[in-house]
Amino acid sequence: MDLKLKGKRAFVSGSTAGIGFAVALGLAREGAEVVVNGRTDTKVRDAITRISGGTAATVSGIAADLGSAAGVDRLLSELGKVDILVNNIGIFEPKPFLEIPDADWLRFFETNVMSGVRLSRSLLPYMIERGWGRIIFVSSESGLNIPTEMVHYGMTKTAQLAISRGIAESVAGTGITVNAVLPGPTRSEGAIEFLEKIAEERGMDVKEAETEVITTLRPTSLLKRMATPEEVANLVVYLCGEPSSATTGSALRVDGGVVRTIT
């Protein structure tokens, strides 16, 4: 399927690793010009090199911490106009509710929610002017099944669903689509580190640790394993393309069947 992304310019936040990197690579392979983002110049340069080595697309990058208004402003001063925005950046940390201080709630909200709000608000006018655009929020099944081990994370993922739908309704009939994608447990670098820690503590290999985590924390999974970043990215990249033009205002799950509802 030709997604008709040649000539389109895309920005993916938090795209030096994990789902974000897989999305950036997928967009580049479809012919889009891609701008990647990470917190350090080293990680950004490495991501550019890896993507450029496997595609003929134009790839650039901007190092900026999008967990603050100042960081977003600095990125926007360099970014310019884009046709596609993928709000992927996010942080997570297991912590019991009674141990989550105000500072953590605010930090999670600033990074996971306000980064997408600020980027969308700034980049949307050009899409409206052009009569074409794509905005994707990478949310999580945790936005529907709030995890007791990290309530603050789940809160931010639910907020993304509301924002995505609200923006979609505000641009009805403009040729711009706005959607949210809800991954389930995914083998990102952070998840692999988490699994390695569990494996070491319990004297098992990483695969056994993954099975235990899925069985314990996400027993409703139909996949019975973590998804790969590429499996999640496939849906995101499709939503960025022309063939997805009738899909907007939606929350689409790539959760391995974790959520036990039809809608």
N, C-alpha and C positions, 0 to 999 in steps of 0.2 A: 504494500500500500504506500502510495506517495502522499506524504503528509503536507506537501507543498510549503515547506519551510525555507526554501532557498530565497534569499533576499530579506528574511526576517532577522531581527536582532533580539536576542534573549539574554536576560539576566537571571541567574540562579543564586540566591543567597545561601551561604554555608555550603559551598560546593567543592571543597577540596577533599572531601571524603564521604563515604557512606552513600545514602540515597541521593544527596545533592550532587555528588560527583557523577553518579550513574546517570542522573537526569541530564547534566551538562554534556556528558559524553554522547548520550542518545540524541540530543538536539543537534550536536555538531555532526554526527553521522547522517542526520537528515538534511544537512546543508545549511543550518542556521548559523549565523554569527553568534558566538557565545561569549559572555563575560562571566567569569567565575569570581568567587569571593571567599575569603577566609580571613582569619585574624592576623596572620603573619605573612610577610613577603615570601618567606621560604616555602610555606605550604602552597601559596598561590602560584609561585613559579613552578613548583613540582606538578601541580594539577594541570597547568597550561602545557607543560612538556608532555605529560602522559596523554592528554587529549589530542594535542597536535600530532603526536606520533602515530595515532591511529585513524586520523581523518585528514581531509584536505580543507576543512573549514577554517575560518578566521577565529582565533581564540585569544582573548586578552583577560586580564584580571585586575582586581582592585582589593588590596588588603585593608580591611576596616572591621572594627568590632561593632556590630549592629545592635548590641544590647543597650545602646543609649541613643538619645536624640542627636548628640554631637557626632557619634560615629556614623549614623545614617546620613546626617548632613554632609559629612566629609566624603562619604561614598558618592552621594548625589552630585557633589561638585565636580566629580570626575566622570561619572557614568554617562551622562547624556540621555538621549531618548531611546526607548526600547519598545518593541512590539509585544514581547512576551515577558512576563514577570512570574517567577516561581519563588514563592515565599517558603523556603525550606528550612531556614536556620531554626534551631531549637536546642534547648538544653533539658536534661532530665537528671534526677538524683533520688534514689529511694530514701525516704526519711519518714518516720512515724509522724502523724498529724500533730501530736502534742509537742513535737520537737522542731516544728517548722516556725522560725521566727518571722516577724514582719518583713525583714530585709530579704528573706528568701522568696516570699510571696511577690514582692515588688520586683525582684531581679528576674524571676521567671516570667512575670507579666511583661516587663520591658522587653525581654529578649524574644519570647515566643509569640507574643501578641502585638506589641506596639511596633516592632520592626516591620511586620507586614502591613500594619495600618499606615505607618509613615511612608513606606515605599509605594504602596498602592495609591495613596493620596497624591503623591508627587508625580508618579509616572502615568497615571490614568488619563490626565488631560490630553496628552499626545495621542493616546489610543483613540479617544473620542474624536479628536480632530481628524485622524486618519480613517475612522469608521471601521477599524479592525483592531482587535487586541485579545490577549489571553492573560488571565491572572489565575494562578493556581496556589492554593494554600495546602501545604503538606501538614495535615492534622494527624489524627491517630484514632484507632479504635478506643483508646483510653479517653477520648472525648465523649464516648457513649457509655463505656464501662469504666467508670472512674476507679482507678487502682487505689486500694487502701494504703498501699506502700508508698504512694506519691500523689496525694490529693492535689497538691499545688500544680503538678504537671497536668493532671487530668483537667483541672479548671481551665488552663490555658488552651488546651486542645478543644474544649467545648466552645470557648470564646471564638476560636478561629472559625468554627462552623457558622456561628451567628454572623460574624463579620463577612464571611464569604457570601452567604445568602443575601445579606443586606446590600452589599456592593452590587451583586448581580441584579437585584431588583432596581437599584438606582440607575443602571445603565441599560435598562430594557430597550430593545429595538435599535441599539447602536451598532451592532456587529461585533460587540465585545462579549466574550464569555468569561464567567468567573465561577470556579468550582473548587471544591475541597476534595482531597484524596486522603483516605483513612488507612494507613498501613497497620498491619498487626506487628507482632514481634519480628524484627528484622535483624539480620546478621551484619550490622554496621560495625565499624571499628570499636565504638564504645561498647556495644553488646558483646563483641568477642572478648574484650578485656574483662568484662563482667563475668563471662562464662569461664575464662581462664582462671580467674580468682576463685570462683566456686569449685572448679575442678581441683585446684591445688589444695584448697582447704579440706576437701572431702576425699582426696585420694582417688580421683576418677579422671577419665579423659574428657576432652571438651565436648565430644558428641554426647557422652552420657550426661554431662552437666546440662547441655541444651535440652535433652529429653526430660530431665528432672524439672527444669525451669518451666517448660511448656506444660508438663503434667500438673505442676503445683500452682503456678500463677495463671496459666491460660488453659485450663482443662477442657474448655469447649472448642479448642482448635480442631478443625477438620483436617488441616494440613499435617498436623502432628510434628511440625518442625518450624524453624524460623524461615521466613522468606529471605531471598537474597535481595540486595539493593537493586539489582537489575530487574527483578520481577516487579518491584514497586515502580521503578522508573518507567517501565514499559507503558503503564497506564498514564503516568504524568505526561510523557512525551506525546502520546496519542491525543490527550486533551489540549495540547499546545498546537495541534495541527488543524488544517482546514477541514478535514473530514469529520471533526468533532463539533462542527458549528451549531448543531441543534442541541448540544448538551451544555446547559448552563444553570446556575443556581442549585447544583447538585452536590451531594456528599457521596462520593463513590468509594466503596470499600475494596481494599486489596489486603484483607486481614486474615486470610487463610481460614475463613469461616468461624472466627472467634466469636463474633457477635451473633447471638442466637435469635435474631429477628429477621423477618423477610424484608421489611422496609427499613 
